[in-house]
Amino acid sequence: QKMAFVATIQRFGSQYFKCARNAASMGVVPLATRAANLQTYLHPWPRRAASYLMGNTKKTDQAVAKQAALPPFNLNRLGKLHRKNMPVVMLAVYDATAAALADNAGVDILLVGDSFGNVKLGYQSTEMLMACQAVRRGAPNAFVVGDMPFGSYLTEEDALRNSSLLLKAGCDAVKLEGGSRITSILVRLKSAGIAVMGHIGLTPQTHVACGGYGTQGKSVVAAKALITDALALQDCGVFAVVIEKVPSELSAIITDQLSIPTIGIGAGADTSGQVLVSDDLLGLAACVDQKPLSFVKEYSNLGAQMRDAFMVYAGEVRGRKFPGVQHSTKMPKKVLDFLRREYPKQNLVQECCQDSVEDSRLNFIMANVFCSAKGVSGPSGSQTQSNLVQIPVFEQIESYKAWRYGLPANSTVGFVPTMGKLHAGHLSLVEAAAKKCDHVVVSIFVNPSQFAAHEDLDSYPRDMEADLRKLQDSGHAGKIQVFAPSSSQMYPSGARALNMTTSVRADAMKGQSEDNARPHFFTGVATVCTMLFNITQPTSVFFGQKDAMQCAVIRGLVRDLHFPFDVHVEPTVREPDGLAMSSRNVYLTPAQRAEGPKLYQALLQVATESTSVATVKQRLSEQLLADGFAIDYVSVSDPFMQELQDLTTPPKGSILSVAVRMEDPDSGAVVRLLDNVIF
């Protein structure tokens, strides 16, 4: 079939882009395809893939050879980019793998930062020669700048000796921090034929003298000093200047005053180019308990992906799922038979006490390896790394499964599903689960499929750090695991769950009280709970009585679909004045919060009256209207939330439930409250 639309890969400078060859024909392509396809035109293509496509049927090694034959980036090309006002891309890398990937991705300059020892090796000092050699091996044609570490250029002789060592290790140029105070050193290096990049603003090597790691140049005096430093560096012959953590307006002024390129890091968008540390933009900083810097954009969450991969690996090893047949080799049967005769199986067994020691060691490892990367505070306010037990947070389904399948077969797992913004009601469920089960899994997932288009999905209260802190302080941290998947993990066909082809409906609730008010809601609840039950594999699940119809839906779901676990419904937890605890209570204005407890008071008053269902509904409605509530529904039902006949007297165990709306008299804000009591 003849293609209606054709695109080509074309090279522009050092980058490759997808280009339309017959753009007029793109209109015949389906709209959904056009929308997805458009994204492929907006970003540069990786060099290796682009070279391969441009070569059509050429093999990958030929494409790599073609890439290697491209002229290497040098100071002449840097000058051309600067004169054409084209941004320069610089990236700090520390090893051969990252260097090769960055070079193939079209990064112009590779900086071997002096933080190599800290970032990669965990040292307080650094070893630059090893890093420079590694980067050069990974990117033989790249333009590599080596960072001169602190103390390596205190004198002109030190600077000459140490910079020459970096050049011999594979660098094309060196970078020095400082302004006017190092001009004599720069002149000496320039006279020796050594290319030098400058660095002003926040200079990490001397951050104490800078007053810490804060923004530099915010006053008139400090700003003028930085401008003077930049001009002094230019006069000494540096080919570019790094400007770190200064106001964007100041970096724009400095860039305008110089005839050489400026490379910004935390200095705004008006510099000649940008630099970031590869580990920062890949999302690796959080893995070593470092909070991402404010000026860093994380383009990936590689740290979480690496951790999850390691966890899956560990779980499969401990569960004897790896290596499989496909990862092993077989011995010829004759040889195997001979060896088995010569060396019969001994059936050696470990002592039981040794097993218990290993189990304890494994439990300790599992409790500490999966700690949250968000610096959760423990009971004393100290960071969690100082606590013996930290709460594992699983963001990937496969990593959770690896942990779950690695548990002993007789382990009991209590599951508490939540949407986060935890309060005492949630913690009471955790308490109940911890008393009954060996392990407690708390899911924190705001489920998009139970929100209508007009509802508060985007604004629903979320605070993962506070949630983890509350779980840490619950007294059961050693038992708790948190499952916090993303929407794309749970709904791969579309993060808002709009494209699902399968769902679970709670038909028994159709048209009843809360289902009538929110007809979309319980299909979303039943579907996501089915998914969560399948993923978490609990032996018991725990819900709160406040959401009475939800509890009935879950009971029916577990019964009808033959889930092999118990459903436990715990009493509603209330504020001292009777208001039922809810994550959405944060929406209440002070005026609404003061009136809210009247809902529970009305429920208690009417429920104590032994009368017919119709009279209960009438009296409760009258009281709620008198208290200023707008009523969505008043329901009297059996424990399975089926409405009772109006002329009957509610038997013991019946549920009186209500949903109302409150409007703030000043702001006009409307909040919906649910509550119920049991006869």
N, C-alpha and C positions, 0 to 999 in steps of 0.2 A: 504493500500500500504506500502510495506516495505521501511523504510528510508535508504537512501544510505549513509548518514553521521551522526554520533552520536557524541555529545560533552557532557562533564560532568562539574560540578562545583566542584572545589577542593580547600581546604584551605591550605594556605602557611603562617605560622606564624599567624599574626592577620588579614590577608587579604584573600579574595576569588578571584579566577580567573577561567575563562572558559578554559577548556582544551579539546583537541581532543582525542577521544577514538579510532577512526580508521581513522587517518589523511590521509592514502593512498586513501581513497574513496572520499576525498574532491574534486578531479578533476572532478567528475561527476556533481558537482553542477554548475549551470550557472555562467558565469564570473561576471555578475553584482551582483549576490547574494554573490559570494565569496568576492568581493571587499567590500561590505557593512558588511558582516559577519566578515571579518577580524578585523574590528575595535573593535568588542566585545571581542576579545582576548587580547587587548593591555592595558586595564585598569581594575583595581580591581572592583569587583562587590559589591554593597551595602550589608552590613552584613545581613540585614533583608531579602532582596530578595534572597540572596544566601542560607541562612539558610533554607528558605522556600522551595527552589528548591531541596536542598540536602535532605530535609525531604520528598520529593515527594508529598504525599497527606496530609501531616500534615497541620493543620490550622495555621494561622498567629500567634495566641497567643502562640501556642506550639513552633513556631520558635523563638519568642521573649523570651520565657522561656529558650530555649536552649542557646540563645545568652547571657542571663543574667547569665547562669551557667558557661560560660567560665571564666577561671581564670583572674582576673583583672590585668591590666598593673601595674607594680611596678618597683622599682629600680633594682631588679634582672634582669627583662626582659630588662630594659634599658641598663644594663651592657652587656647583651648577644648581643643585637643589635649592640652595639658599638664595641664589640670584633669581631663580624662578619662583621664589616664595612657595616652594613645595615642602610640606612637613617632613622632618627627618625622624625616623623611627629607631630608637635605641632601647635595648633590653639587657638587664643584668642577668647573666647566666653563670653557672658554676661548674658545669660538667659537660662531657662530650655529647651525651644524649640530648640535653636541652639545647646545646649549641647547634647541633645538626638540625634539630626541628625548627629552631628559630631562623636559621639561615635559609632553610628550604621554604619557610613561610614568608620570606622576603624582608626580614628585619635588616635594616641598613648597617647598624653598628652594634656589636656585642661588647658589653662592658663586663669585665670580670671584677665584681665588686669586692671590696676588702672585708665585707661581711661574710665571706665564704666560710670561714672557720666557725662563726657563730651560727649561721643558718643551716649549714650542711653537716657539720661535725660536732656541734654543741660545745665548741671551745670558747674561751673568753678572748683568745688571741686568734690569729689567722695564719694560714700558710698559702701565700699567693702563687708561688711558682707551680705547685702541683695543679692548682685550679687553672692557671693560664695554659699549661701544657695540655690539660684535658680539653679545654674549650678549643684550642687550636687543632687538636686531633679530630674533634667532632666537626669542625667547620674550617677546613683548610684554606678556603678562599674568602672567608669573611674578614671584615675589618674589625680587629679586636683591640680594645682599650683596656689596659690593666690599671687597677686602682692601686696607688701607692699607699700602703698601710701606715698607720700612725707610728712615728719614730723612724721611718725609713728615709726622711728627707729633712732632718733637723739641720744639716749643714749641706753646703754645695757638694762636698765630696761624697757624703752619704747619698744624696740624690742621684749623682752620676753613677755611682757604683750599683745602687739598687734598681734604678730605672734600666740600666743595661742588662741586669739579670732578668727583668721582666721581658725585655725585647728578645733576649736569647731564648726565653721560655715560649715565645710565639706571639707576643703582642706587637701590634703596629704602632701603638702610642701608649702614653701613660696619662693618668689623671691625678692631679694634686688638689687638695682642699686648701682654701685660703685666698686672701686678696693681696693687698699692698705689702703685707709682711713677708711674702715669699717671692717678690719680684726678682731679687738677685739670683735666686735659685732657678727661676724660670729662664732668665737670660742665659745662665750657664748651660742649662739643658738645651736651649735653642741653638746656642753656639756649637754644641756637640752634635747637632743634627738629630735631636730627639724630638718627635712630635708630642706636644703636650695639650691636654684638655684641662681647662680650669674648673673650679667648683666654688660657688659662693652661696650666700644665704645661710641656711642651716647646714653646718658642717659637722656630721655625726662624730668624727674623730675628736672634735673639740667642743662637744655639745655642752659641757659644763661651763666653759667660757662664754658660750652663746646664751646662757641662762636656761638651759634645758632643751627639750625637743619642740618647743613652741614655734609659732610663726615669727619670722624675722622681718625687720625693716618696717615696722608699723608706725614708727615715729618719724618726724622730719629728719632728725639727726641720723637715725639708723638707716633710713632710706637713702640719704645722700651718701652715706659711707659705702653702701652696697653699690651705688652707681659709680662712685670713685674706684672701688675695687674692680668692678667689671672693666672700666676703661683702662686701668693699670694692667690688668691681665692681657687685654687686647694689645696694648703697647709693647708687652713683652713677647708677643708672637704666638700666643696660644691659638689653636685653630677653632676652638669652640668653648663655650662656657656653660656648665651645668648650673641652673638656678633652682635651689631646693627650698620649698616651704616658705615662700614670700607671697604677699598679696598679689593677685593676678594683675592689678593695675600697675604695680611697681615693676613686675616682670615685663609688662608691655613697654614701659618707659625704657627699661634697660635694653630690651631687644631693639627698640627704635634707635637708641644711641650708639649701638655697636654695628660694625660692618661685618662681623663674624656671626655664625649661628649660635643661638642659645638653645639649650635642651632643658626643658622644665620637668620637675617632679614635685607635684603639689604646688605649682606656681601658675596655674591657670592655662588657658588655651591660646594665649597670644605669643608664646615662645616659638622659635623656629622648629622645634621638635619636642618629643616627649620621651621619657624613660621611666620604666617601672622595673621592679624586681620580679623575675619570672615566678618565683614561689608565691609572691603576693597576688598576682593577677590570676594564678591558677587555683587559688583558694587553699593553699597549703599552710598558711600562717596559723590558722586556728588549730591545726593538728598538734602544734607544740604550745598550745595555750597562749598564743599571742593574739590580741585583738587587732583586727585589720585596721590599718592606718586610714584616717579620714579621707585622704586624697587617693586611695587605692580603689579601683573598680575591679571586683572579682569577676573575671570572664568565665570562670568554671568553678565547680565545687569538687576539684580533683581530690582534695584531702578526704572528704567523706566517701568518695568512690573508692579510693585506695583502702581506707579503713574497712569499708564494707567488703571489698574483695578479700582482704586478709581474713576477715571474720568468716566469710563463706568457706575459704580454704581451711581455716582452723576447725570449723564445724564439720566439714566433710572428712577431714583427717580423723577427728575424734569419733565421728559416727561411722568410720570405716567405709565411707563412700568414695574416697579418693586414696590411691589411684584405682581407676576402673580397668576393665579389660582392655579398652582402647589405649590406655596409658602404660601398658605392661607388655612384656615379651614372654613368649612361651619356650620351654625347653623341649627338645625331641623326646618322645614318649619312652624310647628305649633307655636313654640316658637317665631320665627321671625314675624309671622303674629300678634301675641299678642303684641309684643313690638312695632311694627309699629302703631298699633291702639292706644296704650297707649302714645306713643311719636311720634306724627306726625312730618314730616319733616318741618323744619323752614325756609329753603331757605335763610339763612343768607348770605349776600354779603359784601365783603370788599369794603371800599370806594376807588374810583379811585386814589386818591392821595396816599393812602397806597400802591396800586399796583405799582405806579411809583417809590416809595421809594424802594420797594423790588426789582423791575427790576434794579434799579441803583446799589443796593447792589450786586445782582447777577452778573451784568456786571463787577463790580470791582473784585469780587472773580474770575470770569472766566479769567480776564485779568492778574491776578497775580499767580493763582495756577499753570498754565501751563508754567511758565517761563522756558527758556532753562537752562539746568544744566551746561552750559559751561562758565559762568562768562562773559557774553557779555557786552561790554562797552557801556554806553549811550552817549548822545550828549556831555556831559561835560568831558567824559573820566572816570567818576566814574563807579563803577560796577552797574549792573542793579538793584540789590536789593535796591539801594538807590533811584531809579526812581519810580514814582507812577505807571506807566504802563509798563508792561513787555510783550514781545511777546510770546504767547503760541507756543510750538513746539510739534506737534503730530507725534509720530514715529510709532504708531500702528493704523491700519485702524479702528478698533472698537472704540478706544478712540476718533478718529476724528468724527466718525458717532454719537457717544453719544453727542458730542458738537453740531454737525449740527442739529440733530433731536430735540435738546433742544431749538433751536431758535424759536421765534414766527413765526407763519405761514406766515405772511406778510413781513418777513425779506428778504432783497435782498443780495445776495452773489456774488461778483465778483471773478472770478478765473483766476489767472495768472500762467500758467504752465512754469516752468524753469528747467534747469539742473544745477542750481547753478552758482557760480563764477559771481555774479550779477554785472552789470554795469549800467550806466545811462539809457541805453535802457530799461532794465528790470524795473528800477524805474519809467520810464515814463508810463509803463503799470500799475504799482501799483498806480501811481497818477491818471490815467484815471479811474481805477476801484474804487478808493476811492471817486472820485467825483460823481460817478454814484450809488454806492452801500453802504449799511449799513455796510457790512463786506467784507474784502478782504482776500482771501485764496491764498497764494503763495506756490506752490509745488516746492520742491527742490529734484529732483530725476534724477540721471544719468541713462537713460534707456538703458539697454544692448541690447534690441531687435532691436534698430536702428543702431547698430554698426556691421560692417562686421568683420570677424575674424582678418583681417590685420589692422584694424583701431584702434583708440586711446582710447578704453574704459578704460583700466587700467591707462593710463596717463592723461586722461581728467582732466582739472584743477578743483580742489575742494577746498573750503575754507568756511566751514559752519560758523565758528565764524565770519569771515569778512562779510559774507552774512547777518547774523543776525544783525550785527552792522549797516550795511547800511540800513536795514529795520527799525531798531530802530531810525535811524537818518532821516528817510524819511519824518517825520512830520505826519505820519498816523499810528504810532505804536498802538494806541488805537483801530484801526480797523483791524489790520493784524493778521492772524493766519498762521502758517507755517505747511505744511504737508510734512514731510520728511521721507517717509517709506524706509525700506531696500529693496534690490532686492528680498530677500526671502519672504518678505511680499507681494510684488506685483506679484512675480512669484513663488508660492509655489512648483511647479513641477520642479523647477531648477532655481537657481539665475541668470543664464545667458540667461534665456528664450529660451533654446534650445529644451525643451520637451513639449512646449505648443501644445495642440490639437485644439485650436481655435485662429484665428487671423482675423483682419479686413484689407482688401485690398482696395487700392484706384485705381481701374481699369481705371478710366478716365485719370489718369496720366501716364499710362503705355507707356514707350518709349519716354516720353516728357522730354526734357532738363535735369533737375536735376535727375529725375527718371531714365533716361537712363545712367547717370553717376554713380548713386548709386542705383541700382535696388532693394536692400533690404530695403532701408531707409524708404520709406513712408508706407510700411506695418507695420514697427515697430512704426512709429509715429501715424498712425491711430489706431493701437491696444492699445498702452499705453494711448492715449488721450481718447479713449472710456472707458477704465478702470478708468482713473482719473475723467472723467465726471460722471460716475456712483457712484464713491466714494464721490466726493466732493459736488455733487448736486448743481451746481451754477445756478444763474439766468442770468448771463452774463459771457462771457469768453473774454479774451484779448490777442491778438497776435501782433507781430511787422511786418511791411511790408518788412523788410529786407529779411525774408524767404518767398518769394512770393508764391512759390509752396506749401509750408506748409500751408499758409493761405488759398489757394484754396482747399487743401485737407480737411481742417477743415470745411470750408463752405459747401463743398459737403457732408461731414460726418454728420454734424448737420442737413442738409436738408434731406438727404436720410434716416437717421435713426430716424428722427422726435424728436430730442432732444429739450426740451422745454426751450431754452434760446437763447439769442442774441450773435452773434459773432462780436466783435469790433476789427478792424485792425488799429493800430496806426502807424504814420509815422516813418520811420527809424531815429534813433538818431545817429548823427555823431560826430566825433572828430572835433575840429576847422578847421583842414585842409581837412575835407571831408571824411576821412576814416570811413566806417560804423563800429559801435561798435559791438564787438563780443567777447564772452568768450575765443575763440581760438586766439585772438590777442596777448595773452601772449606768443604764440609760435614765434612771429615775432622777428627776430634779428634786431639790429639797422639799418642795411643796408636795410632789407626788409621793416621795418617800414617807412623809408624815401621814398621808392618807392611806397608804398601801395596807397597813395592818388591819384596817377595817374589813378587808375582804375575808380574812381568816376568822375574825370575830363574828361576822355574819354567818359564815358556814357553821361554826360551832353552835351558835344560838339556835339555828333552824334544825340542825341535825339532832339536837336533844329532844325535839318535839316529836312524840310518837303520833304520826298522822299519815295521811295518804300521800302518794307521790305527787299528785297534782297540787295538793296544799303546800307541800315542801317547796315545789318549784315557784308557786305563786308568792309565798312569804319571802323566800330568798330573793326573788326578783324585785319585790317591793323594797326590801331593805337595801339592796345594792343600788337601786335607782335613787333612793333617799340619800345614800352616802356619796352620790355623785359619779358612780361608775356607769359606763356605757356597756351593755351586756352583749357578748357574742353568743353565748349559750349558757343554759343551766341544765344539767343532766343528772338523773338518778338512774343508775344502771347496776347490773350484776357484776361480779368480779371480772367477767370477760367483756365488760363495757357494752353490753347489750341493754338497750333502754327497757326499763320496767313500765308496766301498764300504769296509767294515771290513777286508777281506783285502788290499786294494791297498796299495802303498807310495806315500806322497805324492810326486807329481812336483814338479819345480822350479816355483815360482810358486804352489804351493798355500798356503792360508792356515790357520793354526792360531789359532783365536779362542776367547775365553772371557769369560764374565760371572760375577762372584762378588759375594757380599755380605759385609760386615764389620760385626760388632757390637762397639761399645765396651764393655769389661767394666765400666766404672763407670757411664756414663750410659745405656747401653742403646741409644744412637743407632746406626741402621743406615745404611750407605752402600753403594751399588752401584758396582762398578768394571768397566770394559770394557777389553780389550787384545787385541792380536793380533801375531803375527810371520809372516813369509813364509818358506817353506821354500826 
